[in-house]
Amino acid sequence: MSALAVGVPTDVIDTALFTRMTPVRWWEPPVLVLTALLAGLWVAIPRPTGDVRGRGGVLGAVTAAVFAVGCPVCNKIVVALLGISGALGVWAPVQPVLAGLSLLALMAAVLMRWRRRTCPVDLPAQVTPGASPDARTPRASGPSTASIPR
């Protein structure tokens, strides 16, 4: 889903909806694929119930990926701020750096969610017969205090 959300409006995925003024650069399709994979991983990792942390960061990283892989001349915000020559001369060289930062932010979000994930099945602890209940210390040998006659 995120591949379509990033790829269609930037015309990295070619459709009849948009026409790109500059050709797709060699690094844009891999950034699109990595963005989709990392966003999909983030969504797929189970999270604790009610945990909404990280949603804004992931949304910001995916938005940064849109700006990173988008046509520099087609971006009306960039053209309004820098003009066409600024979009090609200033913004276009910054886009690969923005793509890298976006992917790093998505990787960090995936790692943080992985660390906070919940385990869907709680397995009982296995206790061996010759060990204490916490399985760290061996059982004491000899008679117990309960077996000594009084």
Number of C-alpha atoms within 10 A of each C-alpha: 9 16 20 14 14 25 23 18 18 26 21 23 16 14 12 8 8 14 15 16 11 12 10 17 11 8 11 20 16 10 21 25 15 16 24 21 15 22 23 15 18 23 14 12 15 15 19 11 8 6 11 9 12 16 13 10 15 22 13 15 24 26 14 21 27 24 20 26 25 25 25 27 20 17 14 13 12 18 17 11 10 15 15 18 12 16 23 18 13 15 20 17 12 13 21 17 12 18 24 15 16 25 22 14 19 28 20 17 22 22 15 14 22 16 11 14 15 14 10 8 6 7 7 6 9 9 12 11 10 11 13 13 14 11 14 9 10 13 12 10 6 6 8 8 7 7 7 7 5 4
